Amino acid sequence: MAKIVSSYCTKVIGENRIFKDTIRVYRDALSLLIRIVESEWDTGLGELYAKSTLKAQRTVELLVHASRTSVAKYPEFDKQFYKYPSYLRRSTISEALGAVSSYRAAVSHWESAGRKGKEPKLQTSRSAMPTFYKDNMYEDNGDGTARLKLYHKNDWVWVKVRLRKQDTDYIREHWDKADASAPKLVKRNRRYALCFAFEETVAYGTKPLTDQTILAVDLGINTDAVCSVMRPDGTVLARKFIDFPSEKDRLNTQLGRARRGQRENGHRGGNRHMKKAVRINEDLSKKIAPAIVRYAVSVGADIIVMEHLDFIGQKPKHKKQRLHMWRNRDIQKIVMHQAHRNGIRVRLLMCDKEVIEV
């Protein structure tokens, strides 16, 4: 049994400006909390964080938020961020603790390395996005809309937003039985979306090694993937070539236009075509990986074996661009995730015959 975590984002329709004040207040609160956590780190907060994250979070909350039985050591937080939602405050504190912990670890590594290079600096201004916790800041209406608690007109109020119907239908169809986390606000292509994380429990096969079916995958540049169905004794049962020639033709066309634009107008001449090539290349990897997993499921494979590719060193000049554009790691990452969701194990085979379980 294993737990698989997947993410999916639902686009918010017709709302762009309404999130700006909420994001600004959240980042200002995070900046203040990072400075407070840094000032308290050497007074025992750092040791407490190493032992228990929840206790450290509670300690910082008592330092910045006054209650009926306690007085805050740093009352400026409550004054500056009046009526700040409690769940959001704890989430902001957790992110501040993580930021300071990472900074202190970087400083420790810099000192142990003989203080070579620039000294790490604590970044208090961060491009962080808030998380909308259920019931306290997020409510799903079940009709393609949701209610979010946002900072609007100097107050925290509930605002109704519309979600894209294709996204809500997809979640209802594929993730209805999975445990969903609180959505996090993200911004992609100048549009906002709510990103959910779904947790599933998957059972792997229990066949003995001698009865397992192996799918050996060879990723290539000319042919996208060669899949060989094998038995443990090396007998090849079937083979399939996965290739998307039309997508690669469009990719090569855009790369050629980008090269011509650079020759004629300088290094910025082919930017538009290069961006198109990157998007086509990304879409290509999202087609190759599911095709491999679909074939593995169709032949009843128990395990997928892929080569652990490493390109350390100088690349041949005539293959440099093609190797640079080759998204072999992204393909392997997607294959691993989708294979695990289908109860199929994945192994990476090193050149020296070492096998890595992933």
C-alpha positions as CSV (number, residue, x, y, z in Angstrom):
1,M,0.0,0.0,0.0
2,A,1.2,3.5,-0.8
3,K,-0.1,7.0,-0.7
4,I,-0.1,8.9,-4.0
5,V,-0.5,12.7,-4.0
6,S,-1.7,14.5,-7.2
7,S,-2.6,18.1,-7.9
8,Y,-5.1,19.8,-10.1
9,C,-6.0,23.4,-10.6
10,T,-9.4,25.0,-11.3
11,K,-9.4,28.3,-13.0
12,V,-11.3,31.2,-11.5
13,I,-13.6,32.8,-14.2
14,G,-13.8,36.6,-14.5
15,E,-11.9,37.6,-11.4
16,N,-8.5,39.1,-11.6
17,R,-8.4,42.2,-9.5
18,I,-10.3,41.0,-6.5
19,F,-7.4,38.9,-5.2
20,K,-4.8,41.7,-5.3
21,D,-5.5,43.1,-1.8
22,T,-5.6,39.6,-0.3
23,I,-2.2,38.7,-1.8
24,R,-0.7,42.0,-0.7
25,V,-1.9,41.7,2.9
26,Y,-0.7,38.0,3.0
27,R,2.8,38.9,1.8
28,D,3.1,41.8,4.2
29,A,2.1,39.6,7.1
30,L,4.6,36.9,6.0
31,S,7.3,39.5,5.8
32,L,6.6,40.7,9.3
33,L,6.4,37.2,10.7
34,I,9.8,36.2,9.0
35,R,11.5,39.1,10.8
36,I,9.9,38.1,14.1
37,V,10.8,34.5,13.8
38,E,14.4,35.4,12.9
39,S,14.7,37.6,16.0
40,E,13.4,34.8,18.2
41,W,15.2,31.9,16.5
42,D,18.3,31.9,18.8
43,T,16.1,32.2,22.0
44,G,15.0,28.5,21.7
45,L,12.6,28.7,18.8
46,G,15.0,27.1,16.5
47,E,15.6,24.1,18.8
48,L,11.8,23.8,19.3
49,Y,11.2,23.9,15.6
50,A,13.7,21.0,15.1
51,K,11.7,18.9,17.6
52,S,8.1,19.8,16.8
53,T,6.8,22.0,14.0
54,L,3.4,22.4,15.7
55,K,4.8,23.5,19.0
56,A,7.0,26.1,17.3
57,Q,3.9,27.3,15.4
58,R,1.9,27.6,18.6
59,T,4.8,29.5,20.3
60,V,5.0,32.1,17.5
61,E,1.2,32.5,17.5
62,L,1.3,33.3,21.2
63,L,4.1,35.9,20.5
64,V,2.1,37.8,17.8
65,H,-1.6,37.2,18.7
66,A,-3.2,38.3,21.9
67,S,-5.9,36.1,23.5
68,R,-8.0,36.4,26.7
69,T,-5.3,34.8,28.8
70,S,-2.1,36.1,27.2
71,V,-0.6,39.3,26.0
72,A,1.3,39.3,22.7
73,K,5.0,40.2,22.8
74,Y,4.7,41.7,19.3
75,P,1.3,43.5,19.3
76,E,2.1,45.3,16.0
77,F,0.9,42.1,14.1
78,D,-2.7,42.4,15.5
79,K,-2.7,46.2,15.0
80,Q,-1.5,46.0,11.4
81,F,-3.5,42.9,10.4
82,Y,-6.8,43.3,12.2
83,K,-9.3,40.4,11.9
84,Y,-6.6,38.3,10.1
85,P,-8.2,34.8,9.7
86,S,-6.9,32.3,12.3
87,Y,-6.2,29.4,9.9
88,L,-4.5,31.8,7.5
89,R,-2.4,33.2,10.4
90,R,-1.2,29.7,11.3
91,S,-0.4,28.9,7.6
92,T,1.6,32.2,7.4
93,I,3.5,31.3,10.6
94,S,4.4,27.9,9.2
95,E,5.7,29.4,6.0
96,A,7.7,32.0,8.0
97,L,9.3,29.2,10.1
98,G,10.2,27.2,7.0
99,A,11.8,30.3,5.4
100,V,14.0,31.1,8.4
101,S,14.9,27.4,8.8
102,S,16.1,27.2,5.2
103,Y,18.0,30.5,5.6
104,R,19.8,29.2,8.8
105,A,20.6,25.9,7.1
106,A,22.1,27.8,4.1
107,V,24.2,30.0,6.5
108,S,25.4,26.8,8.3
109,H,26.4,25.2,5.0
110,W,28.2,28.4,3.9
111,E,30.2,28.6,7.1
112,S,31.1,24.9,7.0
113,A,32.4,25.4,3.4
114,G,34.9,28.0,4.6
115,R,32.7,31.1,3.8
116,K,33.3,30.7,0.1
117,G,31.1,32.8,-2.1
118,K,28.4,35.3,-1.1
119,E,26.8,35.0,2.3
120,P,23.2,33.9,2.2
121,K,20.6,36.6,2.9
122,L,17.2,36.3,4.4
123,Q,14.6,37.3,1.9
124,T,11.6,38.8,3.7
125,S,9.7,39.9,0.6
126,R,8.5,36.7,-1.0
127,S,6.2,36.0,-3.9
128,A,4.0,33.7,-1.7
129,M,0.3,32.9,-2.3
130,P,-2.3,32.2,0.4
131,T,-4.1,28.9,1.1
132,F,-7.8,28.9,1.6
133,Y,-8.6,26.5,4.4
134,K,-12.0,24.8,4.3
135,D,-14.9,26.2,6.4
136,N,-12.6,29.0,7.6
137,M,-11.8,30.6,4.3
138,Y,-13.2,28.3,1.6
139,E,-16.7,26.7,0.9
140,D,-17.6,24.7,-2.1
141,N,-21.2,25.4,-3.2
142,G,-21.4,22.3,-5.4
143,D,-22.8,24.2,-8.4
144,G,-19.5,25.3,-10.0
145,T,-19.0,28.2,-7.6
146,A,-17.2,28.7,-4.3
147,R,-17.1,31.2,-1.5
148,L,-13.7,32.6,-0.5
149,K,-12.8,34.8,2.4
150,L,-10.9,37.7,0.9
151,Y,-9.6,41.1,2.0
152,H,-11.8,43.5,0.3
153,K,-12.5,47.2,1.1
154,N,-10.4,47.0,4.3
155,D,-12.2,44.0,5.7
156,W,-12.3,40.2,5.5
157,V,-15.5,39.3,3.7
158,W,-16.9,36.2,1.9
159,V,-16.9,36.6,-1.9
160,K,-18.5,34.2,-4.4
161,V,-16.4,33.2,-7.4
162,R,-17.1,31.1,-10.4
163,L,-14.9,28.1,-11.3
164,R,-14.4,26.7,-14.8
165,K,-16.9,24.0,-15.5
166,Q,-14.5,21.7,-17.2
167,D,-12.2,21.7,-14.1
168,T,-15.0,21.1,-11.7
169,D,-16.4,18.3,-13.8
170,Y,-13.0,16.7,-14.1
171,I,-12.5,16.8,-10.3
172,R,-15.9,15.3,-9.7
173,E,-15.3,12.5,-12.2
174,H,-11.7,11.5,-11.3
175,W,-11.1,12.7,-7.8
176,D,-14.5,12.3,-6.1
177,K,-13.3,9.5,-3.8
178,A,-9.8,11.0,-3.0
179,D,-9.1,13.2,0.0
180,A,-8.7,16.8,-1.1
181,S,-6.5,19.3,0.6
182,A,-7.3,23.0,1.1
183,P,-6.9,24.9,-2.2
184,K,-3.9,27.2,-2.7
185,L,-4.2,30.3,-4.9
186,V,-1.9,30.3,-7.9
187,K,-1.4,32.6,-10.9
188,R,-0.7,31.2,-14.3
189,N,-0.7,33.2,-17.6
190,R,-2.1,36.3,-15.8
191,R,-5.1,34.3,-14.5
192,Y,-5.8,33.0,-11.0
193,A,-6.7,29.4,-10.1
194,L,-7.3,27.3,-7.0
195,C,-4.9,24.3,-6.9
196,F,-6.0,21.2,-4.9
197,A,-3.9,18.3,-3.8
198,F,-5.6,14.9,-3.8
199,E,-4.3,11.9,-1.8
200,E,-5.0,8.3,-2.8
201,T,-4.1,4.9,-1.4
202,V,-2.9,2.5,-4.0
203,A,-2.1,-1.2,-3.6
204,Y,0.8,-2.7,-5.7
205,G,0.8,-6.2,-7.1
206,T,2.1,-9.1,-5.0
207,K,3.1,-11.5,-7.8
208,P,6.4,-13.3,-7.3
209,L,9.3,-12.0,-9.3
210,T,9.3,-15.0,-11.7
211,D,5.7,-14.3,-12.7
212,Q,6.0,-10.6,-13.3
213,T,5.6,-8.8,-16.6
214,I,8.2,-6.1,-17.3
215,L,7.9,-3.2,-19.6
216,A,11.3,-1.9,-20.6
217,V,11.2,1.7,-21.9
218,D,13.9,3.2,-24.0
219,L,13.4,7.0,-24.4
220,G,14.9,8.4,-27.6
221,I,15.2,11.6,-29.6
222,N,14.4,10.3,-33.1
223,T,11.7,7.9,-31.8
224,D,10.0,9.1,-28.7
225,A,9.9,5.8,-26.8
226,V,10.4,2.1,-27.6
227,C,8.5,-0.2,-25.2
228,S,9.4,-3.8,-24.9
229,V,7.2,-6.3,-23.0
230,M,9.6,-8.8,-21.3
231,R,9.6,-11.8,-19.0
232,P,12.1,-12.0,-16.1
233,D,14.2,-14.5,-18.1
234,G,14.7,-11.9,-20.9
235,T,12.1,-13.2,-23.3
236,V,10.6,-10.4,-25.4
237,L,6.8,-10.9,-25.8
238,A,5.9,-7.7,-27.7
239,R,7.3,-4.3,-28.7
240,K,5.7,-1.0,-29.5
241,F,7.2,2.2,-31.0
242,I,5.6,5.4,-29.6
243,D,6.2,8.4,-31.8
244,F,4.4,11.8,-32.4
245,P,5.9,12.9,-35.8
246,S,3.5,15.8,-36.4
247,E,4.3,17.4,-33.0
248,K,8.0,17.0,-33.6
249,D,7.6,18.5,-37.1
250,R,5.9,21.6,-35.6
251,L,8.6,21.8,-33.0
252,N,11.4,21.7,-35.6
253,T,9.6,24.3,-37.6
254,Q,9.5,26.7,-34.7
255,L,13.1,26.0,-33.8
256,G,14.1,26.8,-37.4
257,R,12.2,30.0,-37.4
258,A,13.8,31.0,-34.0
259,R,17.3,30.3,-35.5
260,R,16.6,32.5,-38.5
261,G,15.2,35.3,-36.4
262,Q,18.3,35.2,-34.2
263,R,20.6,35.4,-37.2
264,E,18.7,38.3,-38.7
265,N,17.7,40.3,-35.6
266,G,20.1,39.3,-32.8
267,H,19.6,37.1,-29.8
268,R,16.1,38.4,-29.2
269,G,14.9,37.9,-32.8
270,G,13.5,34.5,-32.3
271,N,11.9,34.9,-28.9
272,R,8.3,34.5,-30.1
273,H,9.1,31.3,-32.0
274,M,11.2,29.9,-29.1
275,K,8.3,30.4,-26.7
276,K,6.1,28.4,-29.1
277,A,8.7,25.7,-29.3
278,V,8.9,25.4,-25.6
279,R,5.1,25.0,-25.3
280,I,5.0,22.4,-28.0
281,N,7.9,20.5,-26.4
282,E,6.1,20.6,-23.0
283,D,2.9,19.3,-24.6
284,L,4.8,16.5,-26.4
285,S,6.2,15.2,-23.1
286,K,2.6,15.2,-21.7
287,K,1.6,13.0,-24.6
288,I,4.5,10.6,-24.5
289,A,4.3,9.7,-20.8
290,P,0.5,8.8,-20.7
291,A,1.0,6.7,-23.9
292,I,3.7,4.7,-22.1
293,V,1.5,4.1,-19.1
294,R,-1.5,3.2,-21.2
295,Y,0.5,0.6,-23.0
296,A,1.8,-0.8,-19.7
297,V,-1.8,-1.1,-18.4
298,S,-3.0,-2.8,-21.6
299,V,-0.3,-5.5,-21.4
300,G,-0.7,-6.0,-17.7
301,A,2.8,-4.9,-16.8
302,D,3.8,-5.2,-13.1
303,I,6.9,-3.0,-13.4
304,I,8.3,-0.4,-15.7
305,V,12.0,-0.2,-16.1
306,M,13.6,3.0,-17.6
307,E,17.1,4.1,-18.1
308,H,18.5,6.6,-15.7
309,L,19.8,9.2,-18.2
310,D,22.6,11.6,-17.3
311,F,24.1,14.2,-19.6
312,I,27.1,15.4,-17.6
313,G,29.9,16.7,-19.8
314,Q,30.3,18.3,-23.2
315,K,27.5,17.6,-25.8
316,P,28.1,17.1,-29.5
317,K,27.5,20.4,-31.3
318,H,25.1,18.9,-33.9
319,K,23.0,17.4,-31.1
320,K,23.3,20.1,-28.5
321,Q,20.0,21.8,-29.2
322,R,18.0,18.6,-29.5
323,L,19.5,17.2,-26.3
324,H,18.8,20.5,-24.6
325,M,15.1,20.4,-25.7
326,W,14.7,16.7,-24.8
327,R,12.4,16.6,-21.7
328,N,13.4,13.1,-20.7
329,R,13.2,13.9,-17.0
330,D,9.8,15.3,-17.2
331,I,8.6,12.2,-19.1
332,Q,10.1,9.9,-16.5
333,K,8.5,12.0,-13.7
334,I,5.0,11.8,-15.3
335,V,5.4,8.1,-16.0
336,M,6.3,7.4,-12.4
337,H,3.3,9.3,-11.0
338,Q,0.8,7.8,-13.4
339,A,2.2,4.3,-13.1
340,H,2.1,4.4,-9.3
341,R,-1.6,5.5,-9.5
342,N,-2.3,2.3,-11.5
343,G,-0.4,0.1,-9.1
344,I,2.7,-0.4,-11.3
345,R,6.1,-0.1,-9.8
346,V,8.9,1.9,-11.6
347,R,12.7,1.3,-11.6
348,L,15.5,3.3,-13.0
349,L,18.4,1.3,-14.4
350,M,21.9,2.9,-14.1
351,C,24.7,2.3,-16.6
352,D,26.6,0.2,-14.0
353,K,23.5,-2.1,-13.6
354,E,22.5,-0.4,-10.4
355,V,18.7,-0.3,-10.0
356,I,17.0,2.6,-8.3
357,E,13.5,2.1,-6.9
358,V,11.2,5.1,-7.2
